[in-house]
Amino acid sequence: MSNIYSFLSNVWKDLLEENKQNKAFIPFVLLLITLPISMAINNILLGVFFISALFYIGKNKLSFYLVYLVPILLFAWMSTSYFWSIDVKRTLSAIPKEIALLLVPMAFMIIPAFTREQKDKILKYYSYAMLLYVVFFIIRAFIRYVLTNETSVFFYHGPDNDTDTGLVPRLLNAIHVSVYVAVAFFYFFIKEHKTKWEQLFILLLFVFVILLSSKNIILIFVLLILIQIFFYSKVANRLRLRNLTILLLVLAVVISFGKIKERFLIEFTSNTEKSLSHNVKVNNEVGVNNISIYEAWNNEKFTHNDFFPGTSFRVYQIRMFTEFLEEDAIFWKGFGLNASLNKLLEKEKYYNLYPGYGKFNFHNQYVQNFAELGVIGFLLLLVILFINTKKAFATKDFIHIAFAILMISLFLTESFLWRQRGVLFFMLFYCLYNMKVDYRLEKK
């Protein structure tokens, strides 16, 4: 107990010391490490972080960097879409959820730049916090398994927002948590000299990402591990084919686990031209048809027995977007922020989908931006990703590279920035890693 107290005491002293150098340090750390907690706490801490930045008004020259201005422009365009939105009520309620696009870059324009050492400490505290969350969710899963004897408690999340039966609550979203944990994983993984405890942390975080069963994230996650080993680690030149073979065998064993294998197989079988019938119970129906990618794009009608695996459903959503482009004048301005729901519901009825599919958004950030904010909103998103990725590879900071690649790939399958935690997570790391970017506009 005394060792724990001593450790926490040293951490607190370190935080206070860094906060003397930059009054936004502790608020920023607290904001990052509380991401998986309730949004009420996130909102309060976002306000505290922004207020801490205001202490520097008049003391520092404002940093009018393009890296900060583009997200602010995107938020301004989102807010302006209220005036042409086809669903004013939903647009108005969505604008406050995107406030991180405005407040976080504005705060970074005001505060002194974090030093390299401070950035490293921020990432350290974030990574250890994510590790604690992982330990908590794994212990919770074991307790639930003892009580229910259900192996599903070790995978993914519950089936709906009201049922918390998976590894993480559905409101947190397993795919999003995968990204949070993946960033923490690379903090420990890229260390040249690892303690036995850190090796254990790496294994725990790796297994947790796999158990969350996000196919896209698992593939990108493993790819990033291989890139780090073969191109960025100091042992890269000493590696042999044997090492790669061992790593791939380990991955194959992990993916062969029942629940994870099932999720990959469903996606694999959806890549055929015809749907596959099976006796799995989905939406309380027996004899459900897995809709293939081809059918999702080409079928003129569907039935209530048709089930869309993740990839097929995203292809269907892209198809709906192309139809909207032809049917509605959305190229320049879009439907309005978060205003496409009624249009998707109309398509659900027109194509006779099982009720509920139309309530999902596009599950693709690029399409979501284009459909609701037009080509201008789409281009602003691309500029943000371009700036972030270019800086990541220019600095050769592998965690920044991992963050950039994870975001680009995640945006293909998730409307990440349309979730309040998602936009907050993205903006915090985006601004942290691009503080000294060279795109500067001089104040007149």
N, C-alpha and C positions, 0 to 999 in steps of 0.2 A: 504493500500500500504506500509506503514511504517513497519507493522508487517512482510510482505513478505520480504522486504529488510533486516530487522533484522534477519530473519530466514536464508536467503541465505548467509548473511554475517557470521553468526555463523557456517554454514556448511563449507564455504570456509576456515575460520580460523581453523576449526577442520581438514580439509583435509591437510592444510599446516603444521599443527602441527604433524600429523601422517607421512607426507612425510619427515619431518626432521629425523624421526626415521628410515624410510626406503624409499629411493628415488624412489622405484618402486611402492609405494602405490597409488599415484594419477594416473599414467599411467595404472595400473591394474584396478582401479575403472572405469576409463574412457573407457577402452576396454570392460569391462563387460556391462556397462549401454548403450553403443552404438551398441550392437549386432543387434537390429532390424533396424538400419539405413543402409545406403549404404555400400557395401563391400569396396569401395574405402577408406572410413573413417576407417573401421575396419583394413584394411591393413596398413594404416598410423600409427594408434595407436598401432598395434602389433609391428611395427618397433620401435616406441617410447618406448614401454615397454621393448623390448629386449635391446635397447641402454641404457636405465636406469639401466639395470642389469649389463652392462659392466663396470660401474663405480666401481663395487665391485670386479673386477678381481684383484687379488693380495692382497686384503684386507681381504677376507674370504677364508676359506678352502672350496674347491669345495665339494659339497654333492653328492657323487656317490651312490645314492640310486637306488635300482632296480626299484622302482616305476617310476623314471624318465627315466631309461635306456630302458625299454621295449617299450614305445611309440617311442623313437628314433630309436630303432631297427626296429619297424614296418615301420617307414618312410623310413629307409634305404632299407628295403626289397621292398617297393613300388617303390622306385627309381630304384633299381636294375632290377625290372621287365621290364624296358624299353628294356633290351637286349634280352628278349624272347617274348615280346609283339606281339600279332597278329595284333595290330593296334597301331603302334608306335606313330602316330600323336596324337591320343587321350590320350595315356599314357603320352606323354610329356606335353600336355596341362593340365593334371590333377595333375601332381606332385606339382606344385606351390600351388594349392588349399589345399594341405595337409601339408603345411609348419608349421602349428601350432603344429603338432606332433613333430616337431624338435625344434622350437624356444621357445615354452612355457616351456617344461621341462628343456631345457638348461638354460633359464633365472632363473628358480627356483633352479637349481643346484648352481647358482652363488650368488643370493641375500640372505640377512639374512632372516631367517624364520619369517613370520608374527606372531605376538603375537595373543593370543586368542582374546584379545580385538580388535585388528585390523581385524581379520577374521570376528568378529561380526559386525563391522562397514562396512566392505566391503559388507556383506550380506544385511545390512540395506539399504545402498545406492542403491544397485542393486534392492532390493524389491520395494523401493519407485519409482525408475525409471520405473520399469515394471508397477507399478500402474498408473503412468502418461501416459504411452503408452496405457494402457487399457482405461483410461478416454478419451484419444484422439480418439481411434477407436470407442468407443461407441457414442461419440458426432458426429463423422463423419457419423456413421450409421444412427442416428436420422435425420441428415440433409438430407441424401440421401433418407431416407424413405419419408420425407416431399416432396421432389422433384419428386420421382418416384412412391411412394405408393407401393413399392415392399418389402415384408417382408424378402426376401433373403439377404438383406443388413445386417441383424443381425446374419447371420450364415456363418460359414466356410470361404471359399475364392472363388474367381472367377473361372470360368471353364477353363481358360487357362492363360498363362503368359502375354498375351496382353490385357486381360480384368480384370479390378479391380472392381468387383461388389459385393464381399462378405464382411464379417466383417473385414478381413485382406487381404492385397494383396497376390496373389498366389505366387509371388516370395519369400515372407516371409514364406509361407507354414503354414497353420493353425495348423497342427499337431505339428510342431516344436515350434510355438508360444505357444501352449498349455503347453509344457514342461517348457518353459521360465517362464510362468505365474504361473505354479504349484509350482515351487521352491519358488517364491516370496510369494505365498499363505501360505506356511507352515512357513515362517518366522513370519508372523503375527499370524497364527493359534496356534502355540505351546506356545505363550506367556501365562504365568500364569495369569497375571493381564492385561486385555485389556481395553483400553479406548473405549468410544462410537464411536470415529472416527475409531479406529482399527477394531472394530466389523463391521463397515460399509465397510471398506477396504476388510475384509475377505469375506463378502457377494458379493461385486463387483467382486473380483477376482474369486470366486467360480462360479458365474453366467457366467463370461466371458469364463472360461474353458469349461463349459457345452455348451455354444453357439457355440464354435468352432467345436463342434460335432465330435471330434475324438473318436470313439468308444473305442478303446484300451486304450487311455489315460483316458477317463472318468471312465472306470471300475477300472483301477489301481489307479487313483486319489481317488476315493471313498473308495477303499480298504485301501489305506494308511491313509485316514482320520479315518476309523474305527480302524485300528491298533494303531494309535496314541492315540485315545480316550480310548481304552480298555486295552492297554498294556504300554503306555508311559506317559500318563497324571497322575497328582497327584489325580485326582478324579476317576480314573479307578475303584477302589474298591467300590466306592459309587454308581456306575451306575447300573441301573436296566433294565430289558427287555423293559420297557416302553420307555426309552431313545433310544434304538436301533430301536424300532418300529417307533417312531416319525421320526428318521433320514431316515429310509428306505421309509417312506411315502413321505417325502419331495423329496427324489431322484426320486421316482416313478412319482410324479407330474411334476418334471422338465423334465424327459425323455419323458413324454407324450406330450410335446410341438411338434407341427406338424412336423417341419423340422427334429428335433432330432429323433422323433419317426420313421419317414420315413427311416432314415439312419439305425436305428437298425433293423427295419422290413425287409429291403432289405437283411441284413446279415442273419437274422433268416431264411428267406425263402430260402436262398442259401444253407442251411444245409440239404436240402432234396436230395433225389437221382435224382429227375427229375427237369428240369428247369420249371419255371413258366412264361407263356406268359401274357403280359399285354399291354395295349395301352398307354404306356408312350413314349414320344418322346425322344429318345437318338440317338445322331449322325444323327439327321434328319431322323430317321427311325421310323415307327409306328409298333406296334406289336413286340416289342423287347423281346427276351427270356433272363430271368435272369439265368445264368449258375450256377448250383449247385456245391458244393465242389466235389461231386462224379464225375460229368461230367467233371469238370476241370482236374481231375486226370486221367480219363479213356477214354474220347471221342477220337476217332481216327481222326475226322475232326470237324471243327466248321463252322458256316456261318457268314456272315456280319451282321446278325440280332442278334447275340449272344452278350449279355452284361455281363461282369464279375464284380460282386460286389467285394468289397475290399478283403474279405477273399478268395473267389474263385480265384481271380486273383493271389493272393500270393501263393495259392496252385498250380496253373498252373505254376508259375515261379519256384517253388521248383521242380516240375516235369521236367521242362526244364533242371534244374541243374543236376538232376540225369541222364538225357539222355546225357548231356555233359560229365559227368564222364565216361559213358560207351563208348562214341564215340570219345572223345579227351583225349590226355595225359595231363590232367590238375591237377592230384592229388597232385603232389609235388609243382608245380610252378604256376599253373593257366594260364589264358589267358593273364595276364598282367593288370596293374592298369587301370580301366575304359575301358577295351578293349573288353568287351563281347557284345557290342551293335550289331555289324554285325551278330554275332551268334544268337542273339535273333530275329533280323529281318528275318534271314533265317527261323527260327522256325515259325514266324508269317505267312510267305508265305506258308510254308509247311502245317500248320494246318488251313490255310484259315481264319485267324482272321481278324477282321475289321482293316484296315490300321491305324496304330498309336500305337497299343498295343505293338508292337515290339520295340518301342522307349523308353519304360519304363525300368528302371533298375530292379534288383531283388526285391526291396522293402523288403529286409531282410538283415541286416548287416552281419549276420553270413554266409549266403549263398553267399553274395557279396564278402566277404573276401576269402571264399574257392574257388569260381569260378575264381576269378581274381588273387589271390595271393597264391592259393594252401593251403595245410594243414598247412604249416608254417605260413602263414598270418592268418589263422583261429585260430591256437593255440596262437599266439601272442595276438590276440584280447581277447581270453578267459583268458589269464594270466592277462591282464589289468583289465578286469572286476572282476576277482577273488581277486586281490589285493585291488581294490576299495571297493568291497562288504565286504571283511573280515575286513578291517579297519573301515568301517562304523558301523558294528555290535560290533566290539571291543570297540569303543569309545562311543557307545550308543548315538551318536549325531543324532537326528531324521531327521534333514534336510539332512544330509549326507546319512542316510538310504533311505530317500525318493528319493534322487538323484540317488543312486545306483539301486534301484528297478525300477525307471522310465526308466533308460537307458537300463537295461536288457530287459524290456518289449518292449520298443520302438524299439530296435534293431531287434525284431521279425517281425515288420511290416514296418520298414523304413531303408533305407541305409543311416542312419543319418550322418555317418562320411564321406560320399561321397559328402556332401554339405559343402561348405566353412564355413558357419555360424555354422553348426552342429559340425564340428570337433573343431572349435574354442571354442564354448560353452562347449563342453565336456572336452577339455583339461584344460580350465581355472578352472572349478570346480574340476576336477580330481586332478590337482596339488595343488590347494588351500587346499583341504580336506585331502590330503595325504602327506603333507609336512614333517611330523615327523614319517613316517612309518619306522618300524624297519628293513626292508630288506636293509642292507647296505653292499656295497663292498668297502673295504678300499683301498685308493689310494696307489699304490706301490711307 
